[in-house]
């Protein structure tokens, strides 16, 4: 199937749920492996991070609570992730994140 210049809504009809689920699982495994990709950097570049993915699976119907969802996405409890993987954010990283998140708000309107 070829989809040229797809609209954002075409994703719902052009992408099979099983394919989307497989890609999502691969993304999560990739992020679990690439713990050097800090959440603050993901937020600064793309406006989302592992915690956002955890929130999105809850929005989609995941039965667990926020801590369960974050543990699933991080591959460990969030407290363990922060203690063993997360580095302190720099002022520059925080500024990039704020600018990136502002773009999310404009596009959602």
FENURVEN-V338107 format. One record per residue. N is the residue number from 1. SS is DSSP state (~ for helix, > for strand, _ for the rest). PSI is psi in whole degrees, -180 to 180 (* if undefined). NEAR is the number of other ideal C-beta (glycine too) atoms within 8 Angstrom. Layout:
BEGIN
n=N ss=SS psi=PSI near=NEAR
n=N ss=SS psi=PSI near=NEAR
END
This chain:
BEGIN
n=1 ss=_ psi=131 near=3
n=2 ss=_ psi=129 near=3
n=3 ss=_ psi=107 near=7
n=4 ss=_ psi=134 near=4
n=5 ss=_ psi=60 near=4
n=6 ss=_ psi=145 near=8
n=7 ss=_ psi=159 near=5
n=8 ss=_ psi=-33 near=5
n=9 ss=_ psi=-19 near=6
n=10 ss=~ psi=-20 near=9
n=11 ss=~ psi=-37 near=8
n=12 ss=~ psi=-30 near=6
n=13 ss=~ psi=-25 near=6
n=14 ss=~ psi=-14 near=8
n=15 ss=_ psi=116 near=8
n=16 ss=_ psi=143 near=5
n=17 ss=~ psi=-38 near=6
n=18 ss=~ psi=-39 near=6
n=19 ss=~ psi=-45 near=8
n=20 ss=~ psi=-42 near=9
n=21 ss=~ psi=-42 near=8
n=22 ss=~ psi=-42 near=8
n=23 ss=~ psi=-40 near=8
n=24 ss=~ psi=-45 near=8
n=25 ss=~ psi=-39 near=8
n=26 ss=~ psi=-41 near=8
n=27 ss=~ psi=-46 near=9
n=28 ss=~ psi=-46 near=11
n=29 ss=~ psi=-41 near=8
n=30 ss=~ psi=-46 near=8
n=31 ss=~ psi=-32 near=11
n=32 ss=~ psi=-38 near=10
n=33 ss=~ psi=-41 near=6
n=34 ss=_ psi=62 near=7
n=35 ss=_ psi=-11 near=7
n=36 ss=_ psi=-19 near=4
n=37 ss=_ psi=96 near=7
n=38 ss=_ psi=148 near=10
n=39 ss=~ psi=-40 near=9
n=40 ss=~ psi=-36 near=11
n=41 ss=~ psi=-40 near=10
n=42 ss=~ psi=-43 near=12
n=43 ss=~ psi=-41 near=15
n=44 ss=~ psi=-32 near=10
n=45 ss=~ psi=-47 near=8
n=46 ss=~ psi=-9 near=6
n=47 ss=_ psi=17 near=8
n=48 ss=_ psi=162 near=8
n=49 ss=_ psi=-171 near=9
n=50 ss=~ psi=-40 near=11
n=51 ss=~ psi=-35 near=10
n=52 ss=~ psi=-44 near=9
n=53 ss=~ psi=-41 near=13
n=54 ss=~ psi=-42 near=14
n=55 ss=~ psi=-40 near=10
n=56 ss=~ psi=-36 near=8
n=57 ss=~ psi=-31 near=11
n=58 ss=~ psi=-43 near=11
n=59 ss=~ psi=-32 near=6
n=60 ss=_ psi=-5 near=6
n=61 ss=_ psi=5 near=5
n=62 ss=_ psi=132 near=9
n=63 ss=_ psi=-21 near=3
n=64 ss=_ psi=170 near=8
n=65 ss=_ psi=-176 near=5
n=66 ss=~ psi=-43 near=8
n=67 ss=~ psi=-40 near=9
n=68 ss=~ psi=-44 near=9
n=69 ss=~ psi=-43 near=14
n=70 ss=~ psi=-39 near=14
n=71 ss=~ psi=-39 near=11
n=72 ss=~ psi=-45 near=12
n=73 ss=~ psi=-43 near=14
n=74 ss=~ psi=-23 near=12
n=75 ss=_ psi=9 near=7
n=76 ss=_ psi=168 near=8
n=77 ss=_ psi=145 near=9
n=78 ss=~ psi=-36 near=11
n=79 ss=~ psi=-41 near=6
n=80 ss=~ psi=-42 near=8
n=81 ss=~ psi=-50 near=14
n=82 ss=~ psi=-40 near=8
n=83 ss=~ psi=-33 near=7
n=84 ss=~ psi=-16 near=7
n=85 ss=_ psi=-31 near=6
n=86 ss=_ psi=137 near=8
n=87 ss=_ psi=157 near=4
n=88 ss=_ psi=141 near=3
n=89 ss=_ psi=140 near=8
n=90 ss=_ psi=161 near=6
n=91 ss=~ psi=-36 near=5
n=92 ss=~ psi=-43 near=6
n=93 ss=~ psi=-43 near=12
n=94 ss=~ psi=-40 near=10
n=95 ss=~ psi=-43 near=8
n=96 ss=~ psi=-41 near=12
n=97 ss=~ psi=-46 near=12
n=98 ss=~ psi=-43 near=8
n=99 ss=~ psi=-40 near=9
n=100 ss=~ psi=-44 near=13
n=101 ss=~ psi=-34 near=10
n=102 ss=~ psi=-35 near=8
n=103 ss=~ psi=-36 near=9
n=104 ss=~ psi=-42 near=10
n=105 ss=~ psi=-39 near=8
n=106 ss=~ psi=-40 near=7
n=107 ss=~ psi=-26 near=6
n=108 ss=~ psi=-17 near=5
n=109 ss=_ psi=* near=4
END
